[in-house]
Amino acid sequence: MSLPSVVARAVWYRRCAWAATVWAGAFAVLHFYWALGGNLGLAVSAGPELAAERPAWFVAGGLWGIGMLCVAGAIVGRELTRSRLRGFARVLARSAGWFAGLILLVRAASVEILLLVGPTLDDTVGPAHRFWTLVLWNPWFAVGGITFLVASYGHKAKETAETVSDRTTA
């Protein structure tokens, strides 16, 4: 494989890692906004009952807790942009990226399937909540999962490209 193609792939993977970082950061901001009392989009994301009642367990775990997990995801995404990680840090960043990507994709697929074929959910999930979850929220979970998986897969390619680049310039 030629150096330009290796470098081009490394750039692509780094962009995916940055996309994962931005994705996680945006979701963190959104969850913190909701945890601090914001309402925009909460009813169609969590359901009108939870949005209206905001029980303590939901605010603590579902908003603040998920917001903190998203911050951790943004840190993992940022670390996947760095190709010079060594040892345990490299293994940890890649593993966390794979884990985050798989969790996000499984979440997107399972919720999508449940909402598309689960007629028993009509009692708990209204038509607006179902529509916005299928059309707006779930695709973003799939995008986040894909960016984390591609960034984790490509982390080695970035390292290889920089090593090859260093050898040719030395």
MARBA-3410 file (N, C-alpha, C, O; in Angstrom, 1 decimal):
170
0.9,-1.2,0.0,0.0,0.0,0.0,0.9,1.2,0.0,1.9,1.3,0.7 ~ 0.6,2.2,-0.8,1.4,3.4,-0.9,1.2,4.3,0.3,0.2,4.3,0.9 ~ 2.2,5.1,0.5,2.2,6.1,1.6,1.0,7.0,1.5,0.3,7.2,2.5 ~ 0.7,7.6,0.3,-0.5,8.5,0.3,-1.8,7.8,0.7,-2.6,8.4,1.3 ~ -2.0,6.5,0.3,-3.2,5.9,0.6,-3.3,5.5,2.1,-4.3,5.6,2.7
-2.1,5.2,2.7,-2.0,4.9,4.1,-2.4,6.2,4.9,-3.1,6.2,5.9 ~ -1.8,7.3,4.5,-2.0,8.6,5.1,-3.5,9.0,4.9,-4.1,9.5,5.9 ~ -4.0,8.8,3.8,-5.4,9.2,3.5,-6.4,8.4,4.4,-7.3,8.9,5.0 ~ -6.1,7.1,4.6,-6.9,6.3,5.5,-6.7,6.8,7.0,-7.7,6.8,7.7 ~ -5.5,7.1,7.3,-5.3,7.6,8.7,-6.1,8.9,9.0,-6.6,9.1,10.0
-6.1,9.8,8.0,-6.8,11.0,8.1,-8.3,10.7,8.3,-9.0,11.3,9.1 ~ -8.8,9.8,7.5,-10.2,9.4,7.6,-10.6,8.9,9.0,-11.6,9.3,9.6 ~ -9.7,8.0,9.5,-10.0,7.4,10.8,-9.9,8.5,11.9,-10.7,8.5,12.9 ~ -8.9,9.4,11.8,-8.8,10.5,12.7,-10.1,11.4,12.7,-10.6,11.8,13.7 ~ -10.6,11.6,11.5,-11.9,12.4,11.4,-13.0,11.7,12.1,-13.9,12.3,12.7
-13.1,10.4,11.9,-14.1,9.6,12.6,-14.0,9.7,14.1,-15.0,9.8,14.8 ~ -12.7,9.7,14.6,-12.5,9.8,16.0,-13.0,11.2,16.5,-13.6,11.3,17.6 ~ -12.7,12.2,15.7,-13.2,13.6,16.1,-14.7,13.6,16.0,-15.3,14.3,16.9 ~ -15.3,12.9,15.0,-16.8,12.9,15.0,-17.4,12.2,16.2,-18.4,12.6,16.7 ~ -16.7,11.1,16.6,-17.2,10.5,17.8,-17.1,11.4,19.1,-17.9,11.4,19.9
-16.0,12.1,19.1,-15.8,13.1,20.2,-16.9,14.1,20.2,-17.5,14.4,21.3 ~ -17.1,14.7,19.1,-18.2,15.8,19.0,-19.6,15.2,19.3,-20.4,15.8,19.9 ~ -19.8,14.0,18.7,-21.1,13.3,19.0,-21.3,13.2,20.5,-22.4,13.5,21.0 ~ -20.3,12.6,21.2,-20.5,12.4,22.6,-20.6,13.7,23.4,-21.4,13.8,24.3 ~ -19.8,14.7,23.0,-19.9,16.0,23.6,-21.3,16.6,23.4,-21.8,17.2,24.4
-21.8,16.5,22.3,-23.1,17.1,22.0,-24.2,16.4,22.8,-25.1,17.1,23.4 ~ -24.2,15.1,22.9,-25.1,14.4,23.8,-24.9,14.7,25.2,-25.9,14.8,26.0 ~ -23.7,14.9,25.7,-23.5,15.3,27.1,-24.1,16.7,27.3,-24.8,16.9,28.4 ~ -23.9,17.6,26.4,-24.5,19.0,26.6,-26.0,18.9,26.7,-26.6,19.5,27.5 ~ -26.6,18.1,25.8,-28.0,17.9,25.8,-28.6,17.3,27.1,-29.6,17.8,27.6
-27.9,16.3,27.6,-28.3,15.7,28.9,-28.2,16.6,30.0,-29.0,16.7,30.9 ~ -27.1,17.4,30.0,-26.9,18.4,31.1,-28.0,19.5,31.0,-28.5,20.0,32.1 ~ -28.3,19.9,29.8,-29.4,20.9,29.6,-30.7,20.4,30.2,-31.4,21.1,30.9 ~ -31.0,19.1,29.9,-32.2,18.5,30.5,-32.1,18.4,32.0,-33.1,18.6,32.7 ~ -31.0,18.0,32.5,-30.8,17.8,34.0,-31.0,19.1,34.7,-31.4,19.1,35.8
-30.6,20.2,34.0,-30.7,21.5,34.7,-32.1,22.2,34.5,-32.3,23.3,34.9 ~ -33.0,21.4,33.9,-34.4,21.9,33.8,-34.9,22.2,32.4,-36.0,22.6,32.2 ~ -34.0,22.1,31.4,-34.4,22.3,30.0,-35.5,21.3,29.6,-35.5,20.2,30.0 ~ -36.4,21.7,28.7,-37.4,20.9,28.2,-37.4,20.5,26.8,-38.0,19.5,26.4 ~ -36.7,21.3,26.0,-36.8,21.1,24.5,-36.3,19.7,24.1,-35.1,19.4,24.3
-37.2,18.9,23.6,-36.9,17.6,23.1,-37.0,16.5,24.1,-36.9,15.3,23.8 ~ -37.1,16.8,25.4,-37.1,15.8,26.4,-38.3,14.9,26.3,-38.2,13.7,26.5 ~ -39.5,15.5,26.1,-40.7,14.7,26.1,-40.7,13.7,24.9,-41.2,12.6,25.1 ~ -40.1,14.0,23.8,-40.1,13.1,22.7,-38.9,12.1,22.8,-38.9,11.1,22.1 ~ -38.0,12.4,23.7,-36.8,11.5,23.9,-37.2,10.5,25.0,-37.0,9.3,24.8
-37.6,11.0,26.2,-37.8,10.1,27.3,-39.3,9.8,27.5,-39.6,8.9,28.3 ~ -40.1,10.5,26.9,-41.6,10.3,27.1,-42.2,11.4,27.8,-41.5,12.0,28.7 ~ -43.4,11.7,27.6,-44.1,12.9,28.2,-44.2,12.8,29.7,-44.1,13.7,30.5 ~ -44.4,11.5,30.2,-44.6,11.3,31.7,-43.3,11.6,32.4,-43.3,12.4,33.4 ~ -42.2,11.1,32.0,-40.9,11.3,32.6,-40.5,12.8,32.5,-39.9,13.4,33.4
-40.8,13.4,31.4,-40.4,14.8,31.1,-41.2,15.7,32.1,-40.6,16.7,32.6 ~ -42.4,15.4,32.3,-43.3,16.2,33.2,-43.0,16.0,34.6,-42.9,16.9,35.4 ~ -42.8,14.7,35.0,-42.6,14.4,36.5,-41.2,14.6,36.9,-41.0,15.0,38.1 ~ -40.2,14.3,36.1,-38.8,14.3,36.4,-38.5,13.7,37.8,-38.0,14.4,38.7 ~ -38.7,12.4,38.0,-38.4,11.8,39.3,-36.9,11.9,39.5,-36.1,12.0,38.6
-36.5,11.9,40.8,-35.1,12.1,41.2,-34.2,11.0,40.5,-33.1,11.3,40.1 ~ -34.7,9.8,40.5,-33.9,8.7,39.9,-33.6,9.0,38.4,-32.5,8.7,37.9 ~ -34.6,9.5,37.7,-34.4,9.8,36.3,-33.4,11.0,36.1,-32.6,10.9,35.2 ~ -33.6,12.0,36.9,-32.7,13.2,36.8,-31.2,12.8,37.1,-30.3,13.1,36.4 ~ -31.1,12.0,38.2,-29.8,11.6,38.6,-29.1,10.6,37.7,-28.0,10.8,37.2
-29.8,9.5,37.3,-29.2,8.5,36.5,-29.4,8.7,35.0,-28.5,8.6,34.2 ~ -30.6,9.1,34.6,-31.0,9.2,33.2,-30.5,10.5,32.6,-30.3,10.5,31.3 ~ -30.2,11.5,33.3,-29.8,12.8,32.8,-28.4,13.1,33.2,-27.5,13.2,32.3 ~ -28.1,13.3,34.5,-26.7,13.5,34.9,-25.8,12.3,34.7,-24.7,12.5,34.2 ~ -26.3,11.1,35.0,-25.5,9.9,34.8,-25.1,9.7,33.3,-24.0,9.5,33.0
-26.1,9.8,32.4,-25.8,9.6,31.0,-25.0,10.7,30.5,-24.1,10.5,29.6 ~ -25.2,11.9,31.0,-24.4,13.1,30.6,-22.9,12.8,30.9,-22.0,13.1,30.1 ~ -22.6,12.2,32.1,-21.3,11.9,32.5,-20.7,10.8,31.7,-19.5,10.8,31.3 ~ -21.5,9.8,31.3,-21.0,8.8,30.4,-20.7,9.4,29.0,-19.7,8.9,28.4 ~ -21.4,10.3,28.6,-21.1,11.0,27.3,-19.8,11.8,27.4,-19.1,11.8,26.4
-19.6,12.4,28.5,-18.3,13.1,28.7,-17.2,12.1,28.7,-16.1,12.3,28.0 ~ -17.3,10.9,29.3,-16.3,9.8,29.2,-16.2,9.4,27.8,-15.0,9.1,27.3 ~ -17.3,9.3,27.0,-17.2,8.9,25.6,-16.4,10.0,24.8,-15.7,9.6,23.9 ~ -16.6,11.2,25.1,-15.9,12.3,24.4,-14.4,12.2,24.7,-13.6,12.4,23.8 ~ -14.0,11.8,25.9,-12.6,11.7,26.3,-12.1,10.5,25.5,-10.9,10.5,25.0
-12.8,9.4,25.4,-12.4,8.2,24.6,-12.2,8.6,23.2,-11.2,8.3,22.6 ~ -13.2,9.3,22.6,-13.0,9.7,21.2,-11.8,10.6,21.0,-11.1,10.4,20.0 ~ -11.6,11.5,21.9,-10.4,12.4,21.8,-9.1,11.5,21.9,-8.2,11.8,21.1 ~ -9.1,10.6,22.8,-7.9,9.7,22.9,-7.7,8.9,21.6,-6.5,8.6,21.2 ~ -8.8,8.5,20.9,-8.6,7.8,19.6,-8.1,8.7,18.5,-7.7,8.1,17.5
-8.1,10.0,18.7,-7.4,10.8,17.7,-5.9,10.8,17.8,-5.2,11.3,16.9 ~ -5.4,10.3,18.9,-4.0,10.3,19.2,-3.4,9.0,18.8,-3.8,7.9,19.3 ~ -2.5,9.0,17.9,-1.9,7.7,17.4,-0.7,7.3,18.2,-0.2,6.2,18.1 ~ -0.2,8.2,19.0,1.1,7.8,19.7,0.8,7.2,21.1,1.7,7.2,21.9 ~ -0.4,6.8,21.4,-0.7,6.1,22.6,0.1,4.8,22.7,0.3,4.2,21.7
0.6,4.5,23.9,1.4,3.3,24.1,0.8,2.4,25.2,0.1,3.0,26.1 ~ 1.1,1.2,25.1,0.8,0.3,26.2,-0.7,0.2,26.6,-1.6,0.1,25.8 ~ -0.9,0.3,27.9,-2.2,0.2,28.5,-3.1,1.3,28.0,-4.3,1.0,27.8 ~ -2.6,2.5,27.8,-3.5,3.6,27.4,-4.1,3.3,26.0,-5.2,3.6,25.7 ~ -3.3,2.7,25.1,-3.7,2.4,23.8,-4.8,1.3,23.8,-5.8,1.4,23.2
-4.5,0.2,24.6,-5.5,-0.9,24.7,-6.8,-0.3,25.4,-7.9,-0.7,24.9 ~ -6.7,0.5,26.4,-7.9,1.0,27.0,-8.7,1.9,26.1,-9.9,1.8,26.0 ~ -8.0,2.8,25.3,-8.8,3.6,24.4,-9.5,2.8,23.3,-10.6,3.1,23.0 ~ -8.8,1.9,22.7,-9.4,1.1,21.7,-10.5,0.2,22.3,-11.6,0.2,21.6 ~ -10.3,-0.4,23.4,-11.4,-1.2,24.0,-12.6,-0.4,24.3,-13.7,-0.8,24.1
-12.4,0.7,24.9,-13.5,1.6,25.3,-14.2,2.1,24.1,-15.4,2.2,24.1 ~ -13.5,2.4,23.0,-14.1,2.8,21.7,-15.0,1.7,21.1,-16.1,1.9,20.7 ~ -14.4,0.5,21.1,-15.2,-0.7,20.6,-16.4,-0.9,21.5,-17.5,-1.1,20.9 ~ -16.3,-0.8,22.8,-17.4,-1.1,23.7,-18.5,0.0,23.5,-19.6,-0.3,23.4 ~ -18.1,1.3,23.4,-19.0,2.3,23.2,-19.8,2.2,21.9,-21.0,2.3,21.8
-19.0,1.9,20.8,-19.6,1.7,19.5,-20.6,0.5,19.5,-21.7,0.7,19.0 ~ -20.3,-0.6,20.1,-21.2,-1.7,20.1,-22.4,-1.4,21.0,-23.5,-1.8,20.5 ~ -22.2,-0.8,22.1,-23.4,-0.5,23.0,-24.3,0.4,22.2,-25.6,0.2,22.2 ~ -23.8,1.5,21.6,-24.7,2.4,20.8,-25.4,1.7,19.7,-26.6,2.0,19.5 ~ -24.7,0.9,18.9,-25.4,0.2,17.8,-26.4,-0.8,18.3,-27.5,-0.9,17.7
-26.1,-1.5,19.4,-27.1,-2.5,19.9,-28.3,-1.7,20.4,-29.4,-2.2,20.2 ~ -28.1,-0.6,21.1,-29.2,0.2,21.6,-30.0,0.7,20.5,-31.3,0.6,20.5 ~ -29.4,1.2,19.4,-30.2,1.8,18.3,-31.0,0.7,17.6,-32.2,0.9,17.3 ~ -30.4,-0.5,17.4,-31.1,-1.6,16.7,-32.2,-2.2,17.5,-33.3,-2.4,17.0 ~ -31.9,-2.4,18.8,-33.0,-3.0,19.7,-34.2,-2.1,19.9,-35.3,-2.5,19.8
-33.9,-0.8,20.1,-35.0,0.1,20.2,-35.8,0.3,18.9,-37.0,0.3,18.9 ~ -35.1,0.3,17.8,-35.7,0.4,16.5,-36.7,-0.8,16.3,-37.8,-0.6,15.9 ~ -36.1,-2.0,16.6,-37.0,-3.2,16.4,-38.2,-3.2,17.3,-39.3,-3.5,16.9 ~ -37.9,-2.8,18.6,-39.0,-2.8,19.5,-40.1,-1.8,19.1,-41.3,-2.1,19.3 ~ -39.7,-0.7,18.7,-40.7,0.3,18.3,-41.4,0.0,17.0,-42.6,0.4,16.8
-40.7,-0.7,16.1,-41.4,-1.1,14.8,-42.3,-2.3,14.9,-43.3,-2.3,14.2 ~ -41.9,-3.3,15.7,-42.7,-4.5,15.8,-43.4,-4.7,17.1,-44.1,-5.7,17.3 ~ -43.3,-3.8,18.0,-43.8,-4.0,19.4,-45.2,-3.3,19.6,-45.2,-2.2,20.2 ~ -46.3,-3.9,19.1,-47.6,-3.3,19.3,-48.0,-3.1,20.7,-48.9,-2.3,21.1 ~ -47.4,-3.9,21.6,-47.8,-3.9,23.0,-47.2,-2.6,23.7,-47.6,-2.3,24.8
-46.3,-1.9,23.0,-45.8,-0.7,23.6,-46.7,0.5,23.5,-46.4,1.6,24.0 ~ -47.8,0.3,22.8,-48.7,1.5,22.6,-49.2,2.1,23.9,-49.6,3.3,23.9 ~ -49.3,1.3,24.9,-49.7,1.8,26.2,-48.7,2.8,26.8,-49.1,3.7,27.5 ~ -47.4,2.5,26.6,-46.4,3.3,27.3,-45.7,4.3,26.3,-45.1,5.3,26.8 ~ -45.7,4.0,25.1,-45.1,4.9,24.1,-46.1,5.4,23.1,-46.7,4.7,22.4
-46.3,6.8,23.2,-47.3,7.4,22.3,-46.8,7.5,20.9,-45.6,7.3,20.6 ~ -47.7,7.9,20.0,-47.3,8.0,18.6,-46.2,9.0,18.3,-45.3,8.8,17.5 ~ -46.2,10.1,19.0,-45.2,11.2,18.8,-43.8,10.7,19.3,-42.8,10.9,18.6 ~ -43.8,10.1,20.5,-42.6,9.5,21.0,-42.0,8.5,20.1,-40.8,8.5,19.9 ~ -42.9,7.6,19.6,-42.4,6.5,18.7,-41.8,7.1,17.4,-40.7,6.8,17.0
-42.5,8.1,16.8,-42.1,8.7,15.6,-40.7,9.4,15.8,-39.8,9.1,15.0 ~ -40.6,10.2,16.8,-39.4,11.0,17.0,-38.2,10.1,17.4,-37.0,10.4,17.0 ~ -38.5,9.0,18.1,-37.4,8.1,18.4,-36.9,7.3,17.1,-35.7,7.2,16.9 ~ -37.9,6.9,16.3,-37.5,6.2,15.1,-36.8,7.1,14.1,-35.8,6.7,13.4 ~ -37.2,8.4,14.0,-36.7,9.3,12.9,-35.6,10.1,13.4,-34.7,10.4,12.6
-35.6,10.6,14.6,-34.5,11.5,15.1,-33.5,10.8,16.0,-32.3,10.9,15.7 ~ -33.9,10.3,17.1,-33.0,9.8,18.1,-32.2,8.6,17.7,-31.0,8.6,17.8 ~ -32.9,7.5,17.3,-32.2,6.3,17.0,-31.1,6.4,15.8,-30.1,5.8,16.0 ~ -31.4,7.1,14.8,-30.4,7.3,13.8,-29.1,7.9,14.4,-28.0,7.5,14.0 ~ -29.2,8.8,15.3,-28.0,9.4,15.9,-27.3,8.4,16.8,-26.0,8.5,16.9
-28.0,7.5,17.4,-27.3,6.5,18.2,-26.5,5.6,17.3,-25.4,5.2,17.6 ~ -27.1,5.3,16.1,-26.4,4.4,15.1,-25.2,5.2,14.6,-24.1,4.6,14.4 ~ -25.3,6.5,14.3,-24.2,7.3,13.8,-23.1,7.3,14.8,-21.9,7.1,14.5 ~ -23.4,7.5,16.1,-22.4,7.5,17.2,-21.7,6.2,17.3,-20.5,6.1,17.4 ~ -22.5,5.1,17.2,-21.9,3.8,17.3,-20.9,3.5,16.1,-19.8,3.0,16.4
-21.3,3.9,14.9,-20.5,3.7,13.8,-19.2,4.5,13.9,-18.1,4.0,13.6 ~ -19.3,5.8,14.3,-18.1,6.6,14.4,-17.1,6.0,15.4,-15.9,6.0,15.2 ~ -17.6,5.6,16.6,-16.7,5.0,17.6,-16.1,3.7,17.1,-14.9,3.5,17.3 ~ -16.9,2.9,16.4,-16.3,1.6,15.8,-15.2,1.9,14.8,-14.2,1.2,14.8 ~ -15.5,2.8,13.9,-14.5,3.1,12.8,-13.3,3.7,13.4,-12.2,3.4,13.0
-13.5,4.6,14.4,-12.3,5.2,15.0,-11.5,4.2,15.7,-10.2,4.3,15.7 ~ -12.1,3.3,16.4,-11.4,2.2,17.1,-10.7,1.3,16.2,-9.5,0.9,16.4 ~ -11.3,0.9,15.1,-10.7,0.1,14.1,-9.5,0.8,13.5,-8.5,0.1,13.2 ~ -9.7,2.0,13.2,-8.6,2.7,12.5,-7.5,3.3,13.3,-6.6,3.8,12.8 ~ -7.6,3.1,14.6,-6.6,3.7,15.5,-5.2,3.1,15.1,-4.2,3.8,15.2
-5.1,1.8,14.8,-3.9,1.2,14.4,-3.4,1.7,13.1,-2.2,1.9,12.9 ~ -4.3,2.0,12.2,-3.9,2.5,10.8,-3.3,3.9,11.0,-2.3,4.2,10.3 ~ -3.8,4.7,11.9,-3.2,6.0,12.1,-1.7,5.9,12.6,-0.8,6.6,12.2 ~ -1.6,5.0,13.5,-0.2,4.7,14.1,0.7,4.2,13.0,1.9,4.7,12.9 ~ 0.2,3.3,12.2,1.1,2.8,11.1,1.4,3.9,10.1,2.6,4.0,9.6
0.5,4.7,9.7,0.7,5.8,8.8,1.8,6.8,9.3,2.7,7.2,8.6 ~ 1.7,7.1,10.6,2.7,8.0,11.2,4.1,7.4,11.2,5.1,8.0,11.1 ~ 4.1,6.1,11.5,5.4,5.4,11.6,6.0,5.3,10.2,7.2,5.6,10.0 ~ 5.2,5.0,9.2,5.7,5.0,7.8,6.1,6.3,7.4,7.2,6.5,6.7 ~ 5.4,7.4,7.7,5.7,8.7,7.4,7.0,9.2,8.0,7.8,9.8,7.4
7.2,8.8,9.3,8.4,9.1,10.0,9.6,8.5,9.3,10.7,9.1,9.3 ~ 9.5,7.2,8.9,10.6,6.5,8.3,11.0,7.1,6.9,12.2,7.2,6.6 ~ 10.0,7.6,6.2,10.3,8.1,4.8,10.9,9.5,4.9,11.6,9.9,4.0 ~ 10.6,10.2,6.0,11.1,11.6,6.1,12.5,11.6,6.9,13.2,12.6,6.9 ~ 12.8,10.5,7.5,14.1,10.4,8.2,15.3,10.1,7.4,16.4,10.0,7.9
END
